[in-house]
């Protein structure tokens, strides 16, 4: 895909390449126990993202905005 952008008032054309990859192939993502509705949560102890269905961790605060 080619995209036109302006840099310092000079038009430029850049090529954007997209790579699709499944999460299971990423070395820092653990989706082994993923089920419907799972969310990725970061685990600092293992430096990985883990798919979990429960948002209950010590110190966790979720701010979903105002509706």
N, CA and C of each residue as an Amber inpcrd file, in Angstrom:
protein
   201
   0.8410000  -1.1610000   0.0000000   0.0000000   0.0000000   0.0000000
   0.8920000   1.2300000   0.0000000   0.6610000   2.1430000  -0.8950000
   1.3780000   3.4050000  -0.9350000   0.5510000   4.4760000  -0.2480000
   1.1960000   5.2960000   0.5420000   0.5260000   6.3580000   1.2750000
   1.2320000   7.6700000   1.0080000   0.4630000   8.6990000   0.7260000
   1.0510000  10.0250000   0.5090000   1.0590000  10.7820000   1.8280000
   2.2120000  11.3090000   2.1920000   2.3560000  12.1220000   3.3960000
   3.1240000  13.3790000   3.0480000   3.0400000  14.3780000   3.9010000
   3.8040000  15.6030000   3.7040000   4.7880000  15.7410000   4.8510000
   6.0680000  15.8370000   4.5220000   7.1270000  15.9970000   5.5170000
   7.8360000  17.2980000   5.1950000   7.8570000  18.2140000   6.1540000
   8.5020000  19.5190000   5.9620000   8.0040000  20.1930000   4.6910000
   6.7030000  20.1750000   4.4810000   6.0500000  20.7970000   3.3270000
   6.4490000  20.1820000   1.9860000   7.0260000  19.0100000   1.9860000
   7.4030000  18.3120000   0.7570000   6.6030000  17.0110000   0.6650000
   5.7730000  16.8390000  -0.3770000   5.0170000  15.5890000  -0.5210000
   5.9620000  14.3960000  -0.6730000   5.6280000  13.3380000  -0.0240000
   6.4190000  12.1120000  -0.0710000   5.4690000  10.9410000  -0.2800000
   5.9400000   9.8950000  -0.8910000   5.1820000   8.6550000  -1.0100000
   5.9630000   7.5910000  -0.2710000   5.3110000   6.9530000   0.6880000
   5.9670000   5.8870000   1.4300000   5.2080000   4.5900000   1.1960000
   5.9040000   3.4950000   1.2750000   5.2770000   2.1880000   1.1030000
   5.1000000   1.5760000   2.4880000   3.8930000   1.1480000   2.7820000
   3.5690000   0.5350000   4.0610000   3.3740000  -0.9530000   3.8330000
   4.1040000  -1.7490000   4.5760000   3.9990000  -3.1970000   4.4620000
   3.3980000  -3.7480000   5.7470000   2.4470000  -4.6140000   5.6090000
   1.7860000  -5.2070000   6.7650000   2.1680000  -6.6800000   6.8640000
   2.4620000  -7.1050000   8.0730000   2.7800000  -8.5080000   8.3180000
   1.7660000  -9.0510000   9.3110000   1.0460000 -10.0550000   8.9000000
   0.0800000 -10.6810000   9.7920000   0.7530000 -11.8540000  10.4890000
   0.5850000 -11.9210000  11.8040000   1.1970000 -13.0040000  12.5660000
   0.2350000 -13.4170000  13.6750000   0.1390000 -14.6980000  13.9090000
  -0.6940000 -15.1840000  14.9970000   0.0150000 -14.9370000  16.3180000
  -0.7580000 -14.6180000  17.3440000  -0.1920000 -14.3430000  18.6610000
   0.6430000 -15.5120000  19.1860000   0.2190000 -16.7230000  18.8770000
   0.9170000 -17.8980000  19.4100000   2.3540000 -18.0080000  18.9170000
   2.6980000 -17.3020000  17.8520000   4.0560000 -17.3670000  17.3290000
   4.9800000 -16.3210000  17.9480000   4.4430000 -15.4270000  18.7720000
   5.2660000 -14.4240000  19.4340000   5.8760000 -15.0300000  20.6910000
   7.1570000 -14.8120000  20.9110000   7.8590000 -15.4520000  22.0200000
   7.4520000 -14.9090000  23.3880000   6.8760000 -13.7100000  23.4490000
   6.5080000 -13.1510000  24.7450000   4.9970000 -13.1480000  24.9870000
   4.2730000 -14.0350000  24.2930000   2.8220000 -14.1430000  24.4610000
   2.4700000 -15.5950000  24.7480000   1.6820000 -15.8090000  25.8240000
   1.2510000 -17.1480000  26.1970000  -0.2620000 -17.2200000  26.0250000
  -0.7130000 -17.9270000  25.0090000  -2.1470000 -18.0900000  24.7620000
  -2.5800000 -19.5400000  24.9310000  -1.7840000 -20.3180000  25.6530000
  -2.0640000 -21.7530000  25.8020000  -3.4180000 -22.0330000  26.4310000
  -3.8410000 -21.2390000  27.4150000  -5.0970000 -21.5070000  28.1120000
  -6.2050000 -20.5350000  27.7130000  -6.0800000 -19.9060000  26.5650000
  -7.0670000 -18.9190000  26.1380000  -8.4120000 -19.5700000  25.8530000
  -9.4640000 -18.9170000  26.3310000 -10.8290000 -19.3440000  26.0390000
 -11.5970000 -18.1110000  25.5530000 -12.8310000 -18.2990000  25.1270000
 -13.6410000 -17.1750000  24.6560000 -13.6640000 -16.0630000  25.6990000
 -13.4020000 -14.8350000  25.2530000 -13.4480000 -13.6760000  26.1340000
 -12.1390000 -13.3570000  26.8210000 -11.1030000 -14.1390000  26.5800000
  -9.8130000 -13.9100000  27.2460000  -9.1900000 -12.5970000  26.7850000
  -8.4810000 -11.9350000  27.6880000  -7.7530000 -10.7060000  27.4090000
  -6.2820000 -10.9310000  27.6990000  -5.4220000 -10.2340000  26.9730000
  -3.9980000 -10.3390000  27.2520000  -3.6400000  -9.4290000  28.4210000
  -2.9870000 -10.0030000  29.4300000  -2.5330000  -9.2500000  30.5910000
  -1.0250000  -9.4380000  30.7120000  -0.3230000  -8.3540000  31.0240000
   1.1320000  -8.4270000  31.1220000   1.5360000  -8.9660000  32.4820000
   2.4630000  -9.9080000  32.4940000   2.9990000 -10.4910000  33.7220000
   4.4620000 -10.0880000  33.8350000   4.7570000  -9.1340000  34.7070000
   6.1150000  -8.6090000  34.8430000   7.0950000  -9.6640000  35.3540000
   6.6160000 -10.6230000  36.1460000   7.5110000 -11.6600000  36.6840000
   8.1110000 -12.5210000  35.5710000   7.3290000 -12.7900000  34.5250000
   7.8110000 -13.6260000  33.4260000   8.0820000 -12.8260000  32.1540000
   7.8190000 -11.5170000  32.2010000   7.9830000 -10.6420000  31.0300000
   7.2080000 -11.1590000  29.8270000   5.9950000 -11.6380000  30.0720000
   5.1710000 -12.1540000  28.9840000   3.7460000 -11.6230000  29.1030000
   3.0290000 -11.7010000  27.9960000   1.6110000 -11.3990000  27.9520000
   0.8820000 -12.7320000  28.0710000  -0.0920000 -12.8070000  28.9630000
  -0.8010000 -14.0570000  29.2160000  -2.2900000 -13.8410000  28.9650000
  -2.9100000 -14.7470000  28.2140000  -4.3490000 -14.6830000  27.9560000
  -5.0850000 -15.2000000  29.1830000  -5.8940000 -14.3330000  29.7840000
  -6.6460000 -14.7070000  30.9840000  -8.0780000 -14.2030000  30.8720000
  -8.9940000 -14.9200000  31.5170000 -10.4020000 -14.5220000  31.5140000
 -10.7770000 -13.7150000  32.7500000  -9.9200000 -13.6830000  33.7490000
 -10.2320000 -12.9930000  35.0030000  -9.3360000 -11.7720000  35.1520000
  -9.9610000 -10.6100000  35.3610000  -9.2090000  -9.3780000  35.5900000
  -9.1410000  -9.1370000  37.0930000  -8.3310000  -9.9370000  37.7610000
  -8.2170000  -9.8110000  39.2090000  -6.7580000 -10.0110000  39.5950000
  -6.0530000  -8.9120000  39.7490000  -4.6520000  -8.9370000  40.1290000
  -4.4350000  -7.9260000  41.2360000  -3.4740000  -8.1570000  42.0830000
  -3.1450000  -7.2130000  43.1390000  -2.7160000  -5.8800000  42.5330000
  -3.3510000  -4.8020000  42.9530000  -2.9900000  -3.4780000  42.4670000
  -3.5880000  -3.1120000  41.1270000  -4.4370000  -3.9680000  40.5510000
  -5.0110000  -3.7030000  39.2330000  -6.1110000  -2.6540000  39.3490000
  -6.0540000  -1.6690000  38.4930000  -7.0900000  -0.6390000  38.4130000
  -7.4890000  -0.4950000  36.9610000  -8.7760000  -0.6350000  36.6730000
  -9.2630000  -0.5380000  35.3000000 -10.1250000   0.7130000  35.1890000
  -9.7340000   1.6270000  34.3020000 -10.4970000   2.8440000  34.0590000
 -11.0810000   2.7430000  32.6720000 -12.3850000   2.5690000  32.5840000
 -13.0410000   2.3910000  31.2850000 -13.6690000   3.6540000  30.7520000
 -13.3820000   4.7980000  31.3510000 -13.9040000   6.0620000  30.8600000
 -15.2820000   6.3720000  31.4030000 -15.8710000   7.4250000  30.8720000
 -17.1960000   7.8680000  31.3030000 -18.2110000   7.6320000  30.1980000
 -19.3350000   7.0560000  30.5570000 -20.3680000   6.7700000  29.5730000
 -21.6770000   7.3640000  30.0240000
